């Protein structure tokens, strides 16, 4: 059973609470065994609205009712509490649902305050705050992964491949540590797998990570703890101070900017008090004003070339990002477009995650207001297991990169699951290559199917301005 992390704060916190309850009751169970527990399976399935039957469907209903009951108690909504209890009266739920409810209620209270954030304006270094002091080698090879924080065996295999086959010098993560980046999840799904594979391969590299929506479901507490733990072994010059970062090469030719596109949304979530009008699906990514100022300063002051990394995407090949009726650009996120439209000529490559797929967009992709995006890519499928859908949405062919065979580059699939993907940016060769590796949600290693190339494509970075 694959993990289906909910993409809303309450759903994700509920999933995290159920997994925690199972871990507490069965400390001897491995991460995979916890994933396979009926309570966790039901909760994960329910969140993905999968077609269910039998006991799993029954458990998924109970899971949903317990989540709603906890929320009603949190909001002190007596009418809703009575209704849900009535519906639960005929069921005989196992103790673990009650344990999950207790943990969930504690987390709702614990994570109801404004999330953490480190604003450069409050720092003594001002605009230098967030700039990593260590400079990358001019010919550095950089591994890029997105939505990697599952702790799965396939996620670890992907990291191992980056370290041993590609021998990357540094690793950059585009965010999302599941389910809600609680301390336990941050350790078991991100920090510990990194250490395990560093030890196994005998290669340890600095890691920089930006937050996705999931890191802020727990107010960013464990995420900032992670920043303060990562790279400690390399020394203070390698540390990531903020949820955004700037990395430069020794020759000052390349600048890599990591963006926090999730904090603003997390703050907006808190402002919505009326749960009846809470639209969790509303897309609110974007930078807070002070951070946008910081990135503008970096893009305007730096004489070299720029690579931008964000969790949320400017474009989507398959989903609607602009849901305003009659929008001529449904594939474009209006908030990020408005924030970056005056800066795209300075951005040589923009890579993002969040959607668990791979899409390469056209060179000089044309958007409204005469804006052109030089090179961009969705790379959010490095670990989260995605089942193949019978009804894949139509691709926005006008904006995706079309290969020599007249088709867009797309991930293959194995055993009913889409492959995972990652990128290797080679600054010496001035190219970026995208790779695929099979997903194996059952924890049994799977190899790429016949005819599936490991390298999806290698694209030269466009010539210097
Ligand atoms: Fe995300």
Boltz pocket constraint, residues with backbone or C-beta under 6 A from the ligand:
constraints:
  - pocket:
      binder: B
      contacts: [[A, 175], [A, 176], [A, 212], [A, 213], [A, 214], [A, 311], [A, 353], [A, 354], [A, 355]]
      max_distance: 6.0
